[in-house]
Amino acid sequence: MNWLYYLAEANIYTGVFYPAYCLFLTKETYYQLTRAYLLFACIASFLLPVLQVGALKPVEVAVAATVAYIPPEYTATHEYVPVATAPVVEHHLTVDDYLLYAYFIGAAIVFIMLMVKLFVLFKLMRNANRIAQDKLKLVYLPETNVAFSFFNYLFIGAEAHGANTIIRHELVHIRQKHSVDIVFVELLKVISWFNPFIYLLQNSLKAIHEYIADEQTAAYENDALTYSSFPVNNAYGAGGSSITHSFFNYNLLKKRIVMLNQKRSGNLARLKYR
């Protein structure tokens, strides 16, 4: 299968799965099922073109070729027969060639940007003061109020208020391996950098991660209303890298508060995931 054709088909599937999420699942509070759906959408979009199931298979048309037999002409034993030489074929770049070069240039740029983000994080991990607690590595950053996590690293500024609440929230991300989801989608972005749906899907997935962490942290606090006021009162906090889970994510603040106080979805809503 042609690589460009495969990419086009895979991204068309993404353009089907993501609008379905927007239409049916955005307001549901079964966050773990929604997380599973978004990850399934990513995987299925890139598997379906390979499987080529059912009606999606291209129809192969058999072409019957008729071969006519022509007896060779008689030539004298010593008669000179000129030998035909293969014509020289000049190769010209086609539209597909230009598209392929443009695709790889874009993919290289997105990949380099991802490497830079990871490099900055690893540099921060290496240079900052950190405290190991079981599998958790708590990194205190001086003279800042940031709070974010990446895999089992939790970064928190020395000037951040409500450190215990923030740590409890970020621990949910760490325990549930939310960073694996984000890095997975980041790699898909390298492959599908031209597809706007993959960026929207990543934003939605990060929002679901925050809803999960908020729900579990609020349950510990025993008061969702009191907890929801905490990120509002501390909305000035700076965020981390786009590949991390930042507690002070101002863009998600309103959605997080709405979903935190949203009425829990009933059992009938589970049918949407089937």
Stockholm file with secondary structure:
# STOCKHOLM 1.0

chainA/1-274         MNWLYYLAEANIYTGVFYPAYCLFLTKETYYQLTRAYLLFACIASFLLPVLQVGALKPVEVAVAATVAYIPPEYTATHEYVPVATAPVVEHHLTVDDYLLYAYFIGAAIVFIMLMVKLFVLFKLMRNANRIAQDKLKLVYLPETNVAFSFFNYLFIGAEAHGANTIIRHELVHIRQKHSVDIVFVELLKVISWFNPFIYLLQNSLKAIHEYIADEQTAAYENDALTYSSFPVNNAYGAGGSSITHSFFNYNLLKKRIVMLNQKRSGNLARLKYR
#=GR chainA/1-274 SS CCHHHHHHHHHHHHHHHHHHHHHHTTTCSCHHHHHHHHHHHHHHHHHHHHHCCGGGSCCCCCCCCCCCCCCCCCCCTTCCCCCCCCCCCCCCCCHHHHHHHHHHHHHHHHHHHHHHHHHHHHHHHHHSEEEEETTEEEEEETTCCCEEEETTEEEEETTCSCHHHHHHHHHHHHHTTHHHHHHHHHHHHHHTTTCHHHHHHHHHHHHHHHHHHHHHHHHHHTCHHHHHHHHHHTTTCCCCCTTSEESCCHHHHHHHHHHHTSCCCCGGGGGGGC
#=GC SS_cons         CCHHHHHHHHHHHHHHHHHHHHHHTTTCSCHHHHHHHHHHHHHHHHHHHHHCCGGGSCCCCCCCCCCCCCCCCCCCTTCCCCCCCCCCCCCCCCHHHHHHHHHHHHHHHHHHHHHHHHHHHHHHHHHSEEEEETTEEEEEETTCCCEEEETTEEEEETTCSCHHHHHHHHHHHHHTTHHHHHHHHHHHHHHTTTCHHHHHHHHHHHHHHHHHHHHHHHHHHTCHHHHHHHHHHTTTCCCCCTTSEESCCHHHHHHHHHHHTSCCCCGGGGGGGC
//
